[in-house]
Amino acid sequence: MLDVLCRHLPMVRLRISALAALAVAAVACTGDIVDPEGDPLEAATRAFDTTVAPTMQTKCVSCHVSTENPQFMRPNPTLREGVLTFNNGALVDLMDPQASRLSVYASSQAHATVGVNYLPAEAAAVTAWVELEALAAGVEAEPVVETAKITPVTGANEVDLGSIGLTGSKLTFDYQPLATGMYLSRIEVVAATGGVRLVHPLFVVWDGPTAIPDPIDRFSDIDLTVAEMTTSQVGGGTAVFVDIPPSGELSVHFKTATFANGMPPSDDGGIIGGGCKAVDQFTTIARPQLTTCANQCHAGAQAPALAATDMSKLLDDAQQPDACAQILSRVSKLNPDQSSIIVSVDPAVPNVHPQFKVPAANFATYRTQMLVWINAEAAP
């Protein structure tokens, strides 16, 4: 039963080394559990005491035992139970552990302005603990749809979606190794007979048996329907993975992956949802920073650039909500600094987007202006 922690990667973004530190006794992320009949409540209590509580004692106690801040660091009767029940469960989400405020907000740009942030591994440990609490409470995890692994090669690659039942369809991308990571561009879905609908794609890099899911989960809002015999870009079409082995294998996990038969797909596919709420800030602050890119390449002057990042609506005053949504797919609300719209043109980051970099003298301004808009989108 506890192998859900390994297999349900959209919920648990946790490296094997961190998972082993929990008291779930995982051997590897293959469902091979030492004690498959173990008590999830006991495991949850042990996980909280050994991995979550020490982080909270180090990073939360200075603010969250005082009267002017939420007092969730007070035992009720134990610290674990106090955290679980605080404000009617406001800190944890047993139905969607990865959305738990204790891990998400404590790792966000907004929290960094008022307190000390959790590291990615610490936030992942919180999510894994909440997953155990969900198991102990009898919440059934949703099944995960995952493709077979591939070893990417420089240039064009494809992931056969036939391995998840979508015969003939595939996910394609161009791959470029970085010194300490991977750069994927032109990420597209090619739909065969029946079309496809893909919800929440999550790229997972494998370092041997260790699963390293995309830490910023950049495509979490994607609900993509592609009509049969057509091709559609996935989100912004690019992904930069850092601090992972460039030679690792890749797989893709989906919350849902089905045929599009019986649904009303658009003529050439498209993304559902994902609209902006800070269109005014985008138009006045971010848009001027992107105008050069749009004029020179991404508004249609160069087809490969348009396919990689579509800015076709950026220059039209009447289409700024749509223009904003096009660029929103290239940002991370949880980790704005890691948004590809910033990282890809950073002159200090080699190889990613080698055709263009913001001049070093202007990059700080570019970054600051883009973050104003991204943080407005990320605000509660």
N, C-alpha and C positions, 0 to 999 in steps of 0.2 A: 504493500500500500504506500509506503514512503517513497517508492521510486517515482511518484508524481513530482517530487522535488527536483529530480534530475530531468525527467522527460518533459515537464510542463514549463519549458523555457520562457514563454512569454510572461509567466508569472515570476519565475525565479531566475534572475540574471546573476549567476553565482559561479565563480570558478571552482574547480574541484578542490583546490587547496583550502578555500574558504569554507566550502561545504563540509569538508572533512573536519574542520575545526568545530563545527556544530556537533551536537550529540546525536546525530542521526546515523553515524557509522557507515557513511557511504564509501564504497570502494572505488567506484568510477561511475561516470554519468552514463551508465548503460542499463540502469535498473538493477544492478548487482548490489544488493543491500545485505549487510551482515545479519541484521535481525529484521526480516520482512514482517514478522508478526509482533514487532515491538509496539509499545503503548505510545500513540502520538502525543497524548497529554503529558506523559513523563518526558518525552523527547522535547516537546515545546518548552516545558519548564526548564529543562537542562539547557536548551539553546538560549533562552532568555538570560539565564543566570551566567552563562559562560561567554556569550558573545554580544548580547544587546546591552545588558545592565552595565558592564564595564565602560562601554562607549558613552552611555547616558551619564554615568557618574563623572566621566571626564569632561564631557562637552555640554551637558544640559543643566547640571545641578546648580551652577552659579547663577542661572536666571530663573529656573522654573520651580524653585521652592519659595520664591518671594511673592508678596501679595500683589505686586503690580504686573506680574506675568502669569500665564496659565500654570497652575500648580500641579502638573502631572507627575512630578517627582516625589510625591508623598505616598507612602505605602497605604493600601486599602484592601485587605490587611497587609498584603505583600506588595512590593514594588510592581511586580508583574501584573497582579490583579488591578492595581491602581491605574496602571497604564492602559490595560484592556478596557476598563470601565469608565475612564475619565471622560466627562462630558458626553455620556451615552455612547461611548465608542468612537469618538471623533478622531482619535489618533490612529486607529487601525481599521482596515476594511477586509473582513473575512471573505466577502464575496469576490473581491478583487485585490488580493494582497499587494500587488505592485502599485496600487493607487493609494496605499496607506500614507496618511499625512506625516507620520513619524519618519518615514524614509524619504518621501518625495519633497515635502517642504523643507525638511532639515538638510537637503542637498541642493536646494534651489538658489538662484541668484538673489531672490528676494530675502531669503533667510541670511545670506552672507552679509547683508547690509546691517543686520541687527545682532548676529551671533556667530558662533563657530560652526561651520558646515561639517556634515558627515563626509568622509571619503567614500568613493564609489563602493569599495568592499564593505564598509560599515553599513551603508544603505542597503546593500544586497543581503547582508546578514539579517537586517530587520525584516526584509521581505521574506526571506526563508523562514524566519521565526513565525511570522504571521501565517505563512502557508501551513506550518505545522499546527498552529492554533486552529486554522480552518479545518484541517483534517480531524483534529480532536473534537471539533464541534459538529462533525458529520457533514461538512460542506463538500460536495463532490466537485473535483476539478474538471474543467472542460477538456475534452480530448484535444490533442495537438496534432496538426497536420504538418508533416515535415518531409522535405525532399531528401533524396539521396545526396551524399556528400560528393563534391567534385574538388579536384585540385586545380585552381585557376592558373592559366598561362597568360603571359603578356599578350595583350591584344584581345580579340573577340573570344567570348566564352558563352556557353549556354547551360542552363539547368533544365533537364527534362522534367516537365510536369506530369508526364505519364506515370512516374513513380507514385504520384498521389491520385491517380485515377483520371487525370485530364489528358487523355491520349492525344498526342500530336501537338499539344501546346507546350510552350517553353518560355522561360525567363532568360533574357540575354543581357550581357553587359560587357564593357571593355574593362580590362584589368591592367593596372600598373603597380608594380611593387614599390614600396617606399622603404626607407632605411629601417623604420620600426613600425611598419604598418602596410595598409593596402589602400589604393585609390580605385574606386569603381565609378565608371561613368557610362552614360547612354544605357541606363538600366531600363529595360522595356519588357513587356509581355507580348508574345506573339500567340494569338489565339487560333486554335484549329476549329474543327466542326463543333458546333454547340456553344462556342464562346466560353469565357470564363468569368467568374466573379471571385476576387481575392480580397480578403479582409485582413488587415494588420499583418503585413509581411515583416518578419524579423530575421535579419541576417545573423548567422552564427558562425564564428570562426573556430576551428578546432585545432588546438595545439596538442597533437597526439590524441589521447582520450579526453582531454580537458575542453569543455565547451565554454566559449567566450562570446556570449550574446552581445549584440550592439549595445553598448552601455547607455546610449542616449535614446535608443528605441525610436529612431528618427521617422519611421514610417507607421507609427502607432495609430495615426488618424486616417490611414488610407482605407478606403472602401472603393475598389476599382472594378468596374465592369467593362470587359472588352468584347465587342461583338465578334462573331466568328469570321475567320480569315482577315482579321485586321490586327494592327499593332498599336499599343498605347504605352506611353512612358509611365514609369512608376514614380509618383511624387515629383521631386525636382530632378530625378534622373541620375543623381550622383550620391556617393557615400564615401566618407573618409574614415578609416578605422586606424587608430593610433595605439601604440604600445601592445601590438599583437604580432605574432610571427608572420612575415610576408609570405612564407612558403606554406602556411597552414591550409587545411581544407576548408571548404565553405558548404553550408547547407542553408536552406531558407525554410522558416516555419511560418505558418499562417493560422490565424484564429479560425478562419473559414476559407475553404477553397472548393468551389463548386462550378458546374456548368452554368452558363447564363441562360439556358433554355427556360422559357416561361417568364423571364424578367424583361423589363423594358430598357435594354441597353441603348446608349446613344449610337449614332451611325458609325462613329469611329472610336468608341470607348470613352472613358473619362473618369475623373475623380468625383466622388460624391462627398459633399461636406468639406470641412477644412477651411471655411471662410475666415476672413479677418474680422476682428472687432476693433482694431486700431487703424482704420483706413486713413483718418486724417493725419495721424503721425507718420504713416507710411508715405502719404502723398507729399507732405511738407518737409519731412526729414530724411527718409530713406530713399525716396525716388530720385532726388538730385544726385545722390551718390552712385546710382546705378545707370544714369542716363548714358554715360559714355559706353558702358558695356552693351547697352541696348542698341545704340546707334551703330556701333562698329560691328557687332556680331549677333547678339542674342535676340534681336527683334525680327530677324529673318534674313539679314544680309548674308549669313552663312548657315546653310542648312544643318551641318553637324552641331554648331553652337546652339541653334534653336532647339534641336532635339535634346541636347544636354541640359539646357536651362532655358525655358520658354519665357521671354520677356516681351512677347509680341504685343501685349496690351499696355505696356508701361508708358508709352508715349502718347496714349489717347486719354485726354482729360476725362472723358465720359466713362472710361472703363477701369478706373482706379480700384474699385473693390475686387475685380477679377485680377488685375495686375498684382495687387497685394497678395491674393490667394496663390498666384503662381509662385511668388517668392517665399511665401510662408512655408511651402513644402521643403525649403532649403534651410530651415532654422530648427534649432532645438530650444524649446521653451524651458526645459529643465536645466540645460547647460548652454546658455546663449553664446558663451565664448567659443564653444565647439561647433557652432553652426557652420555648415559648409559655405554659406554665402560670405562668411568671414575668413574661415581657414583657407579656402581654395585660392584666395587672392592675397594672402599674407606673404609679403616678400621674404619673410624669414622661414617659410615652409617650402622646401624645394620640391620639384617634380609635380606637385598638384597644380593643375591648370597652368602648364608651362607657357601657354600662349599669352597670358596676361597676368601681371601683378600690379596691385596698387603701388605707386611709387612710395618708397620708404618714408619720404618726408611727409606724405599725405596719409599714411596708413592709420596713424593714431586717430586722426579726425574721422576717417572713414569708419573705423571700428566703433568709436564713441557714438557717432550718429546712428549707425545700424543698431547698436545695443539699446539706444533710447526707444526705438520702435519695437524691437524684439521684447524688451522688458515690459512695454505697454501691452503687448499681446499675451505675455506670460502672467500678468497681474491677475489676482483673483477677481 
